[in-house]
């Protein structure tokens, strides 16, 4: 399926040229550039098409579906089943209809004489890039069965890690939603009853009551501004994320936040080490592995840092000193990678680092969840108490007036 790629290339005179090309794969882009007497330096999917047709239609297959598919595919290959027979059975059995549709098209491509990786590469926008590149590496090395097994393990661990983080954050999110719904419910249904009574009595209202009644009136009159505001904020966020400079700036701000910044840094490190370890274990060269990690990072700041690493490693430098100069990754990562480079066990060292940082991220999110729960409960109590007190303050004042009235006439 055609996709827009941005490229950097050098022409015959050595000048750097940049641009965008719509093509089916990075390899096809490189071929088109060679026809124009240009040699590709960097090819990657364009990041600025936010609301394009391709982005809307090419919904990524979720990690859980990829893990189940790879595990079943690995088991069938291990049992000695022919490739097309495996794909046909998996296309029938998979519960994800988008994946089943892709598999049927892949079967057609393989029957027409394409390699398995080329058939999957036609669906690059919907499949994880690490999957396509590792399938290609497995075909070249003749270790497709082992590569698919590693992919299954990779996707299973990534899915497990995401689920633990998601479950840790679910309860605080539910509390926040309940707090918001409770306050809106009181402002919409309870406060107007008292507001009408206060207006009919003509009494001067205390400041907290005026604030609450004003909010209630505004919410009743301009309720449509709430969903509109969320929609505008979402559009602004998408537009800023599409611009590389804005996206990098937002990610830098996120990494500087006290608690969320540390959590984001741990998550980034865990994903980087896990993906790079998986690629190296499959036999993929380091430079190609770094290029894949850059493309699957999903974060413009991370992609920029990994691109610097790849360029420096390409110029003959080791990966550990380059990572040490980066402010994105902890120092332990560069020290451990240096040990791995010296001992020739870089892939196993990266695997251990991934396990460590995944566990650290999970612990941090669990601690954050335990910390924020009482804060949200207290905030909900304070907000409800403020609204209730603001509503009842005028009633107390009127009761005092009524009590003072008969006494004054005596």
MIROMAR-806819 format. One record per residue (C-alpha): residue number from 0; chain; x, y, z. Coordinates in nm, 3 decimals, padded with zeros to 5 digits. Example, Ala and Ser with C-alpha at 12.3 -4.5 7.8 and 13.67 -1.06 7.14 Angstrom:
BEGIN
{r 0, "A", {01.230, -00.450, 00.780}} {r 1, "A", {01.367, -00.106, 00.714}} 
//
This chain:
BEGIN
{r 0, "A", {00.000, 00.000, 00.000}} {r 1, "A", {00.153, 00.338, -00.102}} {r 2, "A", {00.287, 00.555, 00.177}} {r 3, "A", {00.460, 00.893, 00.197}} {r 4, "A", {00.830, 00.876, 00.290}} {r 5, "A", {01.064, 01.164, 00.367}} {r 6, "A", {01.422, 01.121, 00.250}} {r 7, "A", {01.768, 01.269, 00.265}} {r 8, "A", {02.006, 01.185, -00.019}} {r 9, "A", {02.326, 01.302, -00.188}} {r 10, "A", {02.351, 01.369, -00.559}} {r 11, "A", {02.655, 01.305, -00.780}} {r 12, "A", {02.811, 01.638, -00.681}} {r 13, "A", {02.784, 01.548, -00.311}} {r 14, "A", {02.508, 01.796, -00.226}} {r 15, "A", {02.242, 01.693, 00.025}} {r 16, "A", {01.886, 01.692, -00.110}} {r 17, "A", {01.566, 01.638, 00.088}} {r 18, "A", {01.208, 01.571, -00.005}} {r 19, "A", {00.911, 01.338, 00.008}} {r 20, "A", {00.812, 01.048, -00.218}} {r 21, "A", {00.501, 00.832, -00.220}} {r 22, "A", {00.599, 00.468, -00.259}} {r 23, "A", {00.531, 00.117, -00.127}} {r 24, "A", {00.849, 00.072, 00.079}} {r 25, "A", {01.181, 00.234, 00.175}} {r 26, "A", {01.356, 00.003, -00.074}} {r 27, "A", {01.137, 00.132, -00.355}} {r 28, "A", {01.219, 00.492, -00.251}} {r 29, "A", {01.593, 00.412, -00.265}} {r 30, "A", {01.545, 00.264, -00.615}} {r 31, "A", {01.362, 00.579, -00.733}} {r 32, "A", {01.641, 00.796, -00.595}} {r 33, "A", {01.908, 00.588, -00.773}} {r 34, "A", {01.722, 00.645, -01.100}} {r 35, "A", {01.768, 01.020, -01.033}} {r 36, "A", {02.143, 00.967, -00.964}} {r 37, "A", {02.095, 01.020, -00.591}} {r 38, "A", {02.210, 00.796, -00.307}} {r 39, "A", {01.983, 00.763, -00.004}} {r 40, "A", {02.122, 00.870, 00.334}} {r 41, "A", {01.798, 00.846, 00.533}} {r 42, "A", {01.449, 00.721, 00.446}} {r 43, "A", {01.163, 00.717, 00.695}} {r 44, "A", {00.782, 00.753, 00.695}} {r 45, "A", {00.669, 01.115, 00.680}} {r 46, "A", {00.543, 01.231, 01.021}} {r 47, "A", {00.340, 01.537, 00.927}} {r 48, "A", {00.030, 01.382, 00.770}} {r 49, "A", {-00.199, 01.400, 01.071}} {r 50, "A", {-00.544, 01.371, 00.921}} {r 51, "A", {-00.452, 01.213, 00.589}} {r 52, "A", {-00.656, 00.933, 00.440}} {r 53, "A", {-00.377, 00.678, 00.492}} {r 54, "A", {-00.347, 00.754, 00.863}} {r 55, "A", {-00.721, 00.717, 00.917}} {r 56, "A", {-00.749, 00.389, 00.724}} {r 57, "A", {-00.418, 00.228, 00.823}} {r 58, "A", {-00.507, 00.147, 01.183}} {r 59, "A", {-00.218, -00.036, 01.350}} {r 60, "A", {-00.274, -00.396, 01.452}} {r 61, "A", {-00.265, -00.405, 01.832}} {r 62, "A", {00.024, -00.566, 02.018}} {r 63, "A", {-00.190, -00.840, 02.174}} {r 64, "A", {-00.313, -00.962, 01.834}} {r 65, "A", {00.046, -00.960, 01.702}} {r 66, "A", {00.164, -01.161, 02.006}} {r 67, "A", {-00.106, -01.426, 01.959}} {r 68, "A", {-00.042, -01.444, 01.583}} {r 69, "A", {00.336, -01.481, 01.622}} {r 70, "A", {00.304, -01.744, 01.895}} {r 71, "A", {00.066, -01.958, 01.685}} {r 72, "A", {00.274, -01.901, 01.369}} {r 73, "A", {00.588, -02.010, 01.555}} {r 74, "A", {00.420, -02.325, 01.690}} {r 75, "A", {00.296, -02.424, 01.344}} {r 76, "A", {00.634, -02.365, 01.180}} {r 77, "A", {00.798, -02.566, 01.459}} {r 78, "A", {00.557, -02.852, 01.383}} {r 79, "A", {00.678, -02.855, 01.022}} {r 80, "A", {00.364, -02.714, 00.856}} {r 81, "A", {00.416, -02.550, 00.512}} {r 82, "A", {00.420, -02.171, 00.509}} {r 83, "A", {00.103, -02.115, 00.305}} {r 84, "A", {-00.083, -02.377, 00.510}} {r 85, "A", {00.013, -02.188, 00.830}} {r 86, "A", {-00.102, -01.856, 00.690}} {r 87, "A", {-00.433, -01.999, 00.565}} {r 88, "A", {-00.516, -02.150, 00.905}} {r 89, "A", {-00.416, -01.832, 01.090}} {r 90, "A", {-00.625, -01.614, 00.854}} {r 91, "A", {-00.927, -01.830, 00.942}} {r 92, "A", {-00.863, -01.849, 01.317}} {r 93, "A", {-00.755, -01.497, 01.409}} {r 94, "A", {-01.020, -01.288, 01.588}} {r 95, "A", {-00.879, -00.958, 01.460}} {r 96, "A", {-01.057, -00.902, 01.130}} {r 97, "A", {-00.807, -00.641, 01.008}} {r 98, "A", {-00.522, -00.887, 01.065}} {r 99, "A", {-00.720, -01.164, 00.892}} {r 100, "A", {-00.767, -00.936, 00.590}} {r 101, "A", {-00.395, -00.861, 00.581}} {r 102, "A", {-00.310, -01.232, 00.602}} {r 103, "A", {-00.539, -01.311, 00.307}} {r 104, "A", {-00.364, -01.045, 00.100}} {r 105, "A", {-00.023, -01.177, 00.214}} {r 106, "A", {-00.123, -01.528, 00.103}} {r 107, "A", {-00.214, -01.390, -00.241}} {r 108, "A", {00.122, -01.210, -00.260}} {r 109, "A", {00.321, -01.522, -00.165}} {r 110, "A", {00.127, -01.729, -00.420}} {r 111, "A", {00.222, -01.470, -00.684}} {r 112, "A", {00.591, -01.527, -00.604}} {r 113, "A", {00.667, -01.253, -00.352}} {r 114, "A", {00.879, -01.325, -00.048}} {r 115, "A", {00.697, -01.333, 00.286}} {r 116, "A", {00.863, -01.010, 00.404}} {r 117, "A", {00.773, -00.826, 00.081}} {r 118, "A", {00.413, -00.946, 00.110}} {r 119, "A", {00.397, -00.815, 00.468}} {r 120, "A", {00.581, -00.494, 00.370}} {r 121, "A", {00.288, -00.400, 00.146}} {r 122, "A", {00.098, -00.341, 00.473}} {r 123, "A", {00.375, -00.144, 00.643}} {r 124, "A", {00.139, 00.122, 00.775}} {r 125, "A", {-00.066, -00.133, 00.971}} {r 126, "A", {00.200, -00.375, 01.097}} {r 127, "A", {00.483, -00.301, 01.346}} {r 128, "A", {00.802, -00.220, 01.159}} {r 129, "A", {01.005, -00.447, 01.385}} {r 130, "A", {00.788, -00.738, 01.267}} {r 131, "A", {00.851, -00.674, 00.897}} {r 132, "A", {01.225, -00.621, 00.937}} {r 133, "A", {01.274, -00.929, 01.153}} {r 134, "A", {01.073, -01.145, 00.910}} {r 135, "A", {01.306, -01.024, 00.635}} {r 136, "A", {01.612, -01.104, 00.848}} {r 137, "A", {01.474, -01.449, 00.926}} {r 138, "A", {01.418, -01.524, 00.558}} {r 139, "A", {01.772, -01.421, 00.465}} {r 140, "A", {01.935, -01.619, 00.747}} {r 141, "A", {01.704, -01.920, 00.716}} {r 142, "A", {01.592, -01.887, 01.078}} {r 143, "A", {01.231, -01.777, 01.024}} {r 144, "A", {01.097, -02.013, 01.289}} {r 145, "A", {01.333, -01.880, 01.560}} {r 146, "A", {01.272, -01.519, 01.455}} {r 147, "A", {00.894, -01.557, 01.477}} {r 148, "A", {00.934, -01.714, 01.824}} {r 149, "A", {01.145, -01.415, 01.936}} {r 150, "A", {00.883, -01.178, 01.794}} {r 151, "A", {00.613, -01.359, 01.992}} {r 152, "A", {00.815, -01.324, 02.312}} {r 153, "A", {00.887, -00.957, 02.234}} {r 154, "A", {00.521, -00.868, 02.175}} {r 155, "A", {00.405, -01.070, 02.478}} {r 156, "A", {00.647, -00.889, 02.710}} {r 157, "A", {00.559, -00.549, 02.567}} {r 158, "A", {00.186, -00.623, 02.600}} {r 159, "A", {00.232, -00.747, 02.958}} {r 160, "A", {00.427, -00.435, 03.052}} {r 161, "A", {00.166, -00.204, 02.897}} {r 162, "A", {-00.118, -00.385, 03.072}} {r 163, "A", {00.050, -00.354, 03.412}} {r 164, "A", {00.101, 00.019, 03.362}} {r 165, "A", {-00.255, 00.061, 03.231}} {r 166, "A", {-00.407, -00.128, 03.524}} {r 167, "A", {-00.205, 00.084, 03.769}} {r 168, "A", {-00.348, 00.402, 03.616}} {r 169, "A", {-00.707, 00.282, 03.565}} {r 170, "A", {-00.833, 00.339, 03.921}} {r 171, "A", {-00.696, 00.697, 03.952}} {r 172, "A", {-00.850, 00.778, 03.614}} {r 173, "A", {-01.188, 00.639, 03.724}} {r 174, "A", {-01.168, 00.844, 04.043}} {r 175, "A", {-01.096, 01.160, 03.843}} {r 176, "A", {-01.393, 01.091, 03.612}} {r 177, "A", {-01.621, 01.023, 03.910}} {r 178, "A", {-01.509, 01.348, 04.074}} {r 179, "A", {-01.580, 01.546, 03.757}} {r 180, "A", {-01.920, 01.381, 03.700}} {r 181, "A", {-02.022, 01.433, 04.066}} {r 182, "A", {-01.941, 01.803, 04.062}} {r 183, "A", {-02.109, 01.857, 03.724}} {r 184, "A", {-02.415, 01.665, 03.846}} {r 185, "A", {-02.446, 01.885, 04.156}} {r 186, "A", {-02.399, 02.204, 03.952}} {r 187, "A", {-02.654, 02.101, 03.688}} {r 188, "A", {-02.927, 01.937, 03.899}} {r 189, "A", {-02.894, 02.052, 04.261}} {r 190, "A", {-02.766, 02.410, 04.258}} {r 191, "A", {-03.038, 02.547, 04.019}} {r 192, "A", {-03.308, 02.442, 04.269}} {r 193, "A", {-03.149, 02.657, 04.539}} {r 194, "A", {-03.062, 02.938, 04.297}} {r 195, "A", {-03.428, 02.992, 04.212}} {r 196, "A", {-03.517, 03.005, 04.581}} {r 197, "A", {-03.237, 03.255, 04.653}} {r 198, "A", {-03.347, 03.483, 04.368}} {r 199, "A", {-03.711, 03.485, 04.486}} {r 200, "A", {-03.600, 03.590, 04.836}} {r 201, "A", {-03.381, 03.871, 04.705}} {r 202, "A", {-03.115, 03.815, 04.971}} {r 203, "A", {-02.751, 03.915, 04.917}} {r 204, "A", {-02.555, 03.596, 04.860}} {r 205, "A", {-02.208, 03.519, 05.004}} {r 206, "A", {-01.914, 03.512, 04.763}} {r 207, "A", {-01.877, 03.126, 04.757}} {r 208, "A", {-02.248, 03.095, 04.674}} {r 209, "A", {-02.222, 03.354, 04.393}} {r 210, "A", {-01.926, 03.159, 04.248}} {r 211, "A", {-02.115, 02.828, 04.255}} {r 212, "A", {-02.441, 02.972, 04.114}} {r 213, "A", {-02.242, 03.151, 03.842}} {r 214, "A", {-02.072, 02.825, 03.744}} {r 215, "A", {-02.405, 02.645, 03.746}} {r 216, "A", {-02.566, 02.909, 03.525}} {r 217, "A", {-02.270, 02.909, 03.283}} {r 218, "A", {-02.273, 02.531, 03.262}} {r 219, "A", {-02.646, 02.525, 03.188}} {r 220, "A", {-02.621, 02.800, 02.924}} {r 221, "A", {-02.293, 02.710, 02.755}} {r 222, "A", {-02.264, 02.332, 02.810}} {r 223, "A", {-02.169, 02.283, 02.445}} {r 224, "A", {-01.840, 02.467, 02.506}} {r 225, "A", {-01.711, 02.171, 02.713}} {r 226, "A", {-01.701, 01.911, 02.431}} {r 227, "A", {-01.599, 02.186, 02.188}} {r 228, "A", {-01.303, 02.278, 02.412}} {r 229, "A", {-01.191, 01.916, 02.431}} {r 230, "A", {-01.217, 01.886, 02.051}} {r 231, "A", {-01.012, 02.205, 01.999}} {r 232, "A", {-00.748, 02.090, 02.248}} {r 233, "A", {-00.726, 01.754, 02.069}} {r 234, "A", {-00.683, 01.923, 01.729}} {r 235, "A", {-00.418, 02.159, 01.864}} {r 236, "A", {-00.235, 01.865, 02.025}} {r 237, "A", {-00.240, 01.670, 01.697}} {r 238, "A", {-00.117, 01.969, 01.497}} {r 239, "A", {00.165, 02.037, 01.741}} {r 240, "A", {00.259, 01.668, 01.751}} {r 241, "A", {00.276, 01.661, 01.370}} {r 242, "A", {00.540, 01.935, 01.367}} {r 243, "A", {00.875, 01.786, 01.459}} {r 244, "A", {01.004, 02.095, 01.641}} {r 245, "A", {00.686, 02.130, 01.849}} {r 246, "A", {00.676, 01.758, 01.925}} {r 247, "A", {01.038, 01.759, 02.042}} {r 248, "A", {00.972, 02.066, 02.261}} {r 249, "A", {00.665, 01.902, 02.421}} {r 250, "A", {00.858, 01.581, 02.488}} {r 251, "A", {01.142, 01.778, 02.650}} {r 252, "A", {00.890, 01.950, 02.879}} {r 253, "A", {00.737, 01.612, 02.968}} {r 254, "A", {01.077, 01.467, 03.059}} {r 255, "A", {01.144, 01.760, 03.296}} {r 256, "A", {00.827, 01.705, 03.500}} {r 257, "A", {00.904, 01.573, 03.851}} {r 258, "A", {00.729, 01.235, 03.847}} {r 259, "A", {00.588, 01.190, 03.498}} {r 260, "A", {00.928, 01.277, 03.349}} {r 261, "A", {01.096, 00.993, 03.535}} {r 262, "A", {00.820, 00.752, 03.435}} {r 263, "A", {00.848, 00.855, 03.069}} {r 264, "A", {01.229, 00.817, 03.080}} {r 265, "A", {01.203, 00.466, 03.226}} {r 266, "A", {00.943, 00.364, 02.966}} {r 267, "A", {01.156, 00.502, 02.680}} {r 268, "A", {01.467, 00.320, 02.806}} {r 269, "A", {01.280, -00.009, 02.853}} {r 270, "A", {01.135, 00.005, 02.502}} {r 271, "A", {01.468, 00.102, 02.343}} {r 272, "A", {01.663, -00.178, 02.511}} {r 273, "A", {01.388, -00.439, 02.454}} {r 274, "A", {01.352, -00.362, 02.083}} {r 275, "A", {01.726, -00.340, 02.016}} {r 276, "A", {01.788, -00.666, 02.205}} {r 277, "A", {01.520, -00.847, 02.005}} {r 278, "A", {01.660, -00.722, 01.673}} {r 279, "A", {02.020, -00.813, 01.758}} {r 280, "A", {01.916, -01.160, 01.880}} {r 281, "A", {01.752, -01.220, 01.543}} {r 282, "A", {02.086, -01.163, 01.372}} {r 283, "A", {02.017, -00.816, 01.234}} {r 284, "A", {02.327, -00.588, 01.203}} {r 285, "A", {02.360, -00.308, 01.459}} {r 286, "A", {02.318, -00.020, 01.210}} {r 287, "A", {02.004, -00.169, 01.060}} {r 288, "A", {01.872, -00.246, 01.409}} {r 289, "A", {01.922, 00.117, 01.518}} {r 290, "A", {01.737, 00.236, 01.207}} {r 291, "A", {01.442, 00.012, 01.294}} {r 292, "A", {01.444, 00.125, 01.660}} {r 293, "A", {01.443, 00.487, 01.542}} {r 294, "A", {01.137, 00.427, 01.325}} {r 295, "A", {00.939, 00.233, 01.588}} {r 296, "A", {01.018, 00.468, 01.878}} {r 297, "A", {00.691, 00.661, 01.836}} {r 298, "A", {00.856, 00.968, 01.991}} {r 299, "A", {01.024, 01.242, 01.788}} {r 300, "A", {01.274, 01.327, 02.062}} {r 301, "A", {01.375, 00.962, 02.103}} {r 302, "A", {01.398, 00.920, 01.725}} {r 303, "A", {01.625, 01.226, 01.707}} {r 304, "A", {01.855, 01.090, 01.979}} {r 305, "A", {01.873, 00.742, 01.822}} {r 306, "A", {01.944, 00.901, 01.484}} {r 307, "A", {02.246, 01.076, 01.640}} {r 308, "A", {02.358, 00.743, 01.785}} {r 309, "A", {02.323, 00.573, 01.446}} {r 310, "A", {02.520, 00.844, 01.266}} {r 311, "A", {02.805, 00.832, 01.518}} {r 312, "A", {02.816, 00.452, 01.519}} {r 313, "A", {02.821, 00.461, 01.138}} {r 314, "A", {03.130, 00.683, 01.159}} {r 315, "A", {03.311, 00.415, 01.362}} {r 316, "A", {03.229, 00.512, 01.719}} {r 317, "A", {03.102, 00.261, 01.974}} {r 318, "A", {02.744, 00.285, 02.092}} {r 319, "A", {02.821, 00.320, 02.466}} {r 320, "A", {03.014, 00.653, 02.449}} {r 321, "A", {02.746, 00.802, 02.223}} {r 322, "A", {02.466, 00.704, 02.461}} {r 323, "A", {02.669, 00.841, 02.753}} {r 324, "A", {02.660, 01.186, 02.590}} {r 325, "A", {02.282, 01.168, 02.554}} {r 326, "A", {02.073, 01.320, 02.834}} {r 327, "A", {01.782, 01.090, 02.748}} {r 328, "A", {01.915, 00.758, 02.879}} {r 329, "A", {02.039, 00.679, 03.233}} {r 330, "A", {02.414, 00.641, 03.283}} {r 331, "A", {02.372, 00.275, 03.377}} {r 332, "A", {02.257, 00.201, 03.022}} {r 333, "A", {02.580, 00.328, 02.866}} {r 334, "A", {02.795, 00.152, 03.129}} {r 335, "A", {02.618, -00.181, 03.081}} {r 336, "A", {02.627, -00.151, 02.702}} {r 337, "A", {03.002, -00.084, 02.725}} {r 338, "A", {03.036, -00.412, 02.917}} {r 339, "A", {02.828, -00.587, 02.650}} {r 340, "A", {03.041, -00.447, 02.368}} {r 341, "A", {03.362, -00.553, 02.541}} {r 342, "A", {03.235, -00.906, 02.614}} {r 343, "A", {03.054, -00.956, 02.282}} {r 344, "A", {02.724, -01.014, 02.465}} {r 345, "A", {02.546, -00.690, 02.379}} {r 346, "A", {02.211, -00.858, 02.304}} {r 347, "A", {02.191, -01.040, 02.640}} {r 348, "A", {02.298, -00.724, 02.830}} {r 349, "A", {02.025, -00.526, 02.654}} {r 350, "A", {01.773, -00.797, 02.743}} {r 351, "A", {01.865, -00.768, 03.112}} {r 352, "A", {01.845, -00.390, 03.098}} {r 353, "A", {01.499, -00.414, 02.939}} {r 354, "A", {01.373, -00.642, 03.218}} {r 355, "A", {01.517, -00.409, 03.485}} {r 356, "A", {01.370, -00.089, 03.342}} {r 357, "A", {01.033, -00.250, 03.269}} {r 358, "A", {01.009, -00.355, 03.635}} {r 359, "A", {01.120, -00.009, 03.749}} {r 360, "A", {00.856, 00.158, 03.529}} {r 361, "A", {00.586, -00.075, 03.662}} {r 362, "A", {00.688, -00.003, 04.024}} {r 363, "A", {00.690, 00.371, 03.962}} {r 364, "A", {00.344, 00.370, 03.803}} {r 365, "A", {00.209, 00.153, 04.087}} {r 366, "A", {00.356, 00.395, 04.342}} {r 367, "A", {00.215, 00.691, 04.149}} {r 368, "A", {-00.127, 00.522, 04.151}} {r 369, "A", {-00.109, 00.464, 04.529}} {r 370, "A", {-00.003, 00.827, 04.582}} {r 371, "A", {-00.264, 00.990, 04.362}} {r 372, "A", {-00.563, 00.787, 04.487}} {r 373, "A", {-00.591, 00.957, 04.831}} {r 374, "A", {-00.515, 01.295, 04.670}} {r 375, "A", {-00.805, 01.254, 04.426}} {r 376, "A", {-01.039, 01.129, 04.699}} {r 377, "A", {-00.949, 01.429, 04.916}} {r 378, "A", {-00.992, 01.667, 04.620}} {r 379, "A", {-01.333, 01.518, 04.541}} {r 380, "A", {-01.439, 01.556, 04.905}} {r 381, "A", {-01.320, 01.918, 04.918}} {r 382, "A", {-01.497, 02.011, 04.593}} {r 383, "A", {-01.826, 01.848, 04.695}} {r 384, "A", {-01.801, 02.003, 05.042}} {r 385, "A", {-01.735, 02.350, 04.891}} {r 386, "A", {-02.039, 02.323, 04.661}} {r 387, "A", {-02.259, 02.194, 04.947}} {r 388, "A", {-02.140, 02.462, 05.191}} {r 389, "A", {-02.187, 02.737, 04.930}} {r 390, "A", {-02.542, 02.616, 04.877}} {r 391, "A", {-02.633, 02.607, 05.246}} {r 392, "A", {-02.458, 02.931, 05.360}} {r 393, "A", {-02.751, 03.157, 05.254}} {r 394, "A", {-02.992, 02.923, 05.433}} {r 395, "A", {-02.799, 02.970, 05.756}} {r 396, "A", {-02.811, 03.348, 05.707}} {r 397, "A", {-03.186, 03.345, 05.647}} {r 398, "A", {-03.238, 03.129, 05.956}} {r 399, "A", {-03.049, 03.388, 06.166}} {r 400, "A", {-03.266, 03.668, 06.026}} {r 401, "A", {-03.584, 03.478, 06.101}} {r 402, "A", {-03.469, 03.411, 06.458}} {r 403, "A", {-03.365, 03.773, 06.511}} {r 404, "A", {-03.695, 03.908, 06.372}} {r 405, "A", {-03.931, 03.812, 06.656}} {r 406, "A", {-03.671, 03.901, 06.919}} {r 407, "A", {-03.626, 04.248, 06.773}} {r 408, "A", {-03.997, 04.318, 06.789}} {r 409, "A", {-04.023, 04.244, 07.160}} 
//
